[in-house]
Amino acid sequence: MAALSAAVNKLVSFWTPNVHFVRQYLPYFFFGISLTGSILKELDLVPKTYFSSSRNALNLYFVKFSWGWNLALLLPFVFLSNSYNRNLLFVFKRLTSLMVATAIWYSCTQTFFYIEDITGTCYETGTMQTVREEFITKAECRKAGFVWNGYDISGHSFILAYSTLLIVEEMVPMLHLVQHNQKRTAVLEALYVALNAIMVIWIWMFACTSVYFHETIHKILGTSFAVLGWFVTYKVWYLNPFSPGLPPHYSEPKQHE
């Protein structure tokens, strides 16, 4: 318990002076990584590593199930961190922000799959010259053991950037709970540490995607969808009354002169 609380306090001491800066410039950070990584990839300046294979453990056990990880950690965290001095209606409204985020995630990923299907062609493995016209979707083509070549907007760039932006926004209440010495449960503290840890994984895997996979425009488009989903919700819609609303104590406290 003491070690967990100490870890939370250290994380909060980092986030408190930096959270405004991070929330403001994190989208630019992702675009910067995507562009820089793409340049390094095109120039072939990054050597092959464990993470240049899609079979690496972080990809297989975390990124492949990234939205499940997000919900498993954020659902209880949002419930607990938004419950202090708030009624259940407010907590329920805040939980609907995760329903909105899930709808954005599902809509975007399904759109990417659809675009790849309607723009793609099935080829025999190897030469990539013999077309198999009987297969009209990526799933059918790959199930038959062939290769599908379509317009592949980077789902990894989208989900990893969007997940990180979402987590950063929803973790803010913990800063204020610590600053105001609110009693915190071990479960809430463990969730906060876990969210910070998984956010590091998402950023690292986003960087790996940038330097090892996809074409530049596909990564930029995936990142753009992530930033757009975050901006429309947290910067526009959630400022209005008829919305899930922003996390409590979302605004930076004003400085007294």
C-alpha positions as CSV (number, residue, x, y, z in Angstrom):
1,M,0.0,0.0,0.0
2,A,2.7,2.5,1.0
3,A,4.7,1.7,-2.1
4,L,1.7,2.1,-4.3
5,S,0.8,5.4,-2.8
6,A,4.4,6.6,-3.2
7,A,4.3,5.6,-6.9
8,V,1.0,7.6,-7.4
9,N,2.5,10.6,-5.6
10,K,5.6,10.5,-7.9
11,L,3.4,10.2,-11.0
12,V,1.2,13.1,-9.8
13,S,4.3,15.2,-9.1
14,F,5.3,14.7,-12.7
15,W,1.9,15.3,-14.2
16,T,0.8,18.3,-12.2
17,P,3.2,20.9,-13.7
18,N,3.1,19.3,-17.2
19,V,-0.5,18.2,-17.8
20,H,-1.6,21.4,-19.5
21,F,1.4,21.3,-21.8
22,V,0.9,17.6,-22.6
23,R,-2.8,18.0,-23.3
24,Q,-2.1,20.9,-25.6
25,Y,0.8,19.5,-27.6
26,L,0.3,15.7,-27.5
27,P,-1.4,15.7,-30.9
28,Y,1.6,17.5,-32.5
29,F,3.9,15.0,-30.7
30,F,2.1,12.1,-32.5
31,F,2.3,13.8,-35.9
32,G,6.0,14.6,-35.2
33,I,6.8,10.9,-34.4
34,S,4.8,9.7,-37.4
35,L,6.7,12.0,-39.8
36,T,10.1,11.4,-38.3
37,G,9.6,7.7,-38.1
38,S,8.4,7.6,-41.7
39,I,11.5,9.5,-42.9
40,L,13.8,7.1,-41.0
41,K,11.9,4.2,-42.6
42,E,12.2,5.6,-46.1
43,L,15.9,6.2,-45.6
44,D,16.3,2.8,-44.1
45,L,18.2,4.2,-41.1
46,V,16.6,2.1,-38.4
47,P,18.0,-1.4,-38.0
48,K,15.7,-4.4,-37.6
49,T,15.0,-5.2,-34.0
50,Y,12.6,-7.4,-32.0
51,F,9.9,-4.7,-32.5
52,S,10.2,-4.7,-36.3
53,S,8.3,-8.0,-36.3
54,S,4.5,-7.9,-35.8
55,R,5.0,-11.1,-33.7
56,N,6.5,-9.2,-30.8
57,A,4.9,-9.7,-27.4
58,L,3.6,-6.1,-26.9
59,N,1.9,-6.3,-30.3
60,L,0.4,-9.7,-29.8
61,Y,-0.8,-9.3,-26.2
62,F,-1.4,-5.6,-25.8
63,V,-1.9,-3.8,-29.2
64,K,-4.1,-6.5,-30.7
65,F,-6.4,-6.1,-27.7
66,S,-5.7,-2.5,-27.1
67,W,-9.4,-1.3,-26.8
68,G,-10.1,-4.1,-24.4
69,W,-7.2,-3.0,-22.2
70,N,-8.4,0.6,-22.4
71,L,-11.9,-0.3,-21.2
72,A,-10.7,-2.7,-18.5
73,L,-8.7,0.0,-16.9
74,L,-10.7,3.2,-17.7
75,L,-14.2,1.9,-16.8
76,P,-13.4,1.4,-13.1
77,F,-11.0,4.3,-13.0
78,V,-13.5,6.8,-14.4
79,F,-16.2,5.5,-12.0
80,L,-14.0,5.8,-8.9
81,S,-12.2,9.0,-9.8
82,N,-15.4,10.8,-10.7
83,S,-17.4,9.7,-7.7
84,Y,-15.8,12.0,-5.1
85,N,-18.4,14.5,-4.0
86,R,-20.4,13.8,-7.1
87,N,-23.8,12.1,-7.5
88,L,-24.4,9.0,-9.5
89,L,-26.0,10.9,-12.4
90,F,-22.8,12.8,-12.9
91,V,-20.8,9.5,-12.7
92,F,-23.1,7.8,-15.2
93,K,-22.7,10.8,-17.7
94,R,-19.0,10.6,-17.4
95,L,-19.0,6.8,-18.1
96,T,-20.9,7.5,-21.3
97,S,-17.7,9.2,-22.6
98,L,-16.3,5.7,-22.9
99,M,-19.3,4.6,-24.9
100,V,-18.7,7.6,-27.2
101,A,-15.0,6.7,-27.4
102,T,-15.9,3.1,-28.2
103,A,-18.2,4.2,-31.0
104,I,-15.5,6.4,-32.5
105,W,-13.0,3.5,-32.3
106,Y,-15.4,1.0,-33.9
107,S,-16.6,3.5,-36.6
108,C,-13.0,4.4,-37.6
109,T,-11.6,0.9,-37.7
110,Q,-14.6,-0.4,-39.7
111,T,-14.1,2.5,-42.1
112,F,-10.5,1.6,-42.5
113,F,-11.4,-2.1,-43.2
114,Y,-14.0,-1.0,-45.7
115,I,-11.7,1.3,-47.6
116,E,-9.0,-1.4,-47.8
117,D,-11.6,-3.9,-49.2
118,I,-13.0,-1.6,-51.9
119,T,-9.5,-0.4,-53.0
120,G,-7.7,-3.7,-52.8
121,T,-6.9,-6.6,-55.1
122,C,-6.0,-10.2,-54.3
123,Y,-2.7,-11.5,-55.6
124,E,-0.9,-14.8,-55.5
125,T,2.0,-14.9,-53.0
126,G,5.4,-14.1,-54.4
127,T,5.2,-12.3,-57.7
128,M,2.3,-10.1,-56.8
129,Q,1.4,-10.2,-60.5
130,T,-1.2,-12.9,-60.8
131,V,-4.6,-11.5,-59.7
132,R,-7.2,-13.7,-58.0
133,E,-10.4,-12.0,-59.0
134,E,-12.7,-14.5,-57.3
135,F,-11.7,-13.0,-53.9
136,I,-13.2,-9.6,-53.3
137,T,-12.4,-8.9,-49.6
138,K,-9.1,-9.0,-47.6
139,A,-10.5,-11.7,-45.3
140,E,-11.4,-14.1,-48.1
141,C,-8.1,-13.5,-49.9
142,R,-5.9,-14.1,-46.8
143,K,-8.0,-17.1,-45.7
144,A,-7.1,-18.6,-49.1
145,G,-3.4,-18.1,-48.5
146,F,-3.0,-15.1,-50.9
147,V,-1.9,-11.5,-50.5
148,W,-4.3,-8.5,-50.4
149,N,-3.0,-5.1,-51.6
150,G,-5.3,-2.2,-50.8
151,Y,-5.3,1.3,-49.3
152,D,-4.3,0.4,-45.8
153,I,-4.9,3.4,-43.4
154,S,-2.9,2.6,-40.3
155,G,-5.2,1.2,-37.7
156,H,-2.2,1.0,-35.3
157,S,-1.4,4.7,-35.7
158,F,-5.1,5.5,-35.0
159,I,-5.8,3.3,-32.0
160,L,-2.5,4.0,-30.2
161,A,-2.7,7.8,-30.6
162,Y,-6.4,7.9,-29.8
163,S,-6.0,5.6,-26.7
164,T,-3.2,7.8,-25.3
165,L,-5.2,11.0,-25.9
166,L,-8.2,9.5,-24.2
167,I,-6.2,8.2,-21.2
168,V,-4.4,11.6,-20.7
169,E,-7.8,13.4,-20.5
170,E,-9.5,10.9,-18.2
171,M,-6.6,10.7,-15.7
172,V,-6.7,14.4,-14.8
173,P,-9.1,14.0,-11.7
174,M,-6.4,12.0,-9.9
175,L,-4.1,15.1,-9.8
176,H,-6.8,17.0,-7.9
177,L,-7.6,14.1,-5.5
178,V,-4.0,14.0,-4.5
179,Q,-3.6,17.7,-4.2
180,H,-6.7,18.0,-2.0
181,N,-5.7,15.0,0.2
182,Q,-8.8,13.0,-0.7
183,K,-8.7,9.5,0.7
184,R,-7.9,7.1,-2.2
185,T,-8.6,3.4,-2.4
186,A,-5.8,0.9,-3.3
187,V,-7.8,-0.1,-6.4
188,L,-7.9,3.5,-7.7
189,E,-4.2,3.9,-7.1
190,A,-3.4,0.7,-8.9
191,L,-5.6,1.6,-11.8
192,Y,-3.8,5.0,-12.1
193,V,-0.4,3.4,-12.1
194,A,-1.5,0.8,-14.7
195,L,-3.0,3.6,-16.9
196,N,0.3,5.4,-16.9
197,A,2.2,2.2,-17.7
198,I,-0.1,1.2,-20.6
199,M,0.1,4.7,-22.0
200,V,3.9,4.3,-22.2
201,I,3.4,1.1,-24.1
202,W,1.0,2.8,-26.5
203,I,3.5,5.6,-27.2
204,W,6.3,3.2,-27.7
205,M,4.4,1.0,-30.1
206,F,3.2,4.1,-32.0
207,A,6.9,4.9,-32.5
208,C,7.6,1.4,-33.6
209,T,4.7,1.5,-36.1
210,S,6.1,4.8,-37.4
211,V,9.6,3.5,-38.1
212,Y,8.8,-0.1,-39.2
213,F,5.3,-0.3,-40.8
214,H,2.9,1.3,-43.3
215,E,3.4,4.1,-45.8
216,T,3.7,7.7,-44.7
217,I,0.3,8.9,-45.8
218,H,-1.4,5.9,-44.2
219,K,0.2,6.6,-40.9
220,I,-0.6,10.4,-41.1
221,L,-4.3,9.6,-42.0
222,G,-4.6,7.1,-39.0
223,T,-3.1,9.7,-36.7
224,S,-5.4,12.4,-38.1
225,F,-8.5,10.3,-37.4
226,A,-7.3,9.9,-33.8
227,V,-6.7,13.6,-33.2
228,L,-10.0,14.5,-34.9
229,G,-11.9,12.1,-32.7
230,W,-10.3,13.5,-29.6
231,F,-10.7,17.1,-30.7
232,V,-14.4,16.8,-31.6
233,T,-15.3,15.3,-28.2
234,Y,-13.0,16.8,-25.5
235,K,-12.4,20.2,-27.2
236,V,-15.9,20.8,-28.7
237,W,-18.8,18.5,-27.8
238,Y,-18.0,17.9,-24.1
239,L,-18.0,21.6,-23.4
240,N,-21.7,21.6,-24.0
241,P,-24.5,20.7,-21.4
242,F,-25.9,17.9,-23.5
243,S,-22.9,15.7,-23.5
244,P,-20.9,13.3,-21.2
245,G,-19.1,16.4,-20.0
246,L,-15.5,16.9,-19.0
247,P,-13.8,15.1,-16.1
248,P,-14.1,17.1,-12.8
249,H,-11.6,19.8,-12.1
250,Y,-10.6,19.6,-15.7
251,S,-9.5,23.2,-16.0
252,E,-6.2,24.3,-14.7
253,P,-6.5,26.2,-11.3
254,K,-6.1,29.9,-11.7
255,Q,-2.9,31.4,-10.3
256,H,-3.4,34.1,-7.6
257,E,-1.5,37.2,-8.2
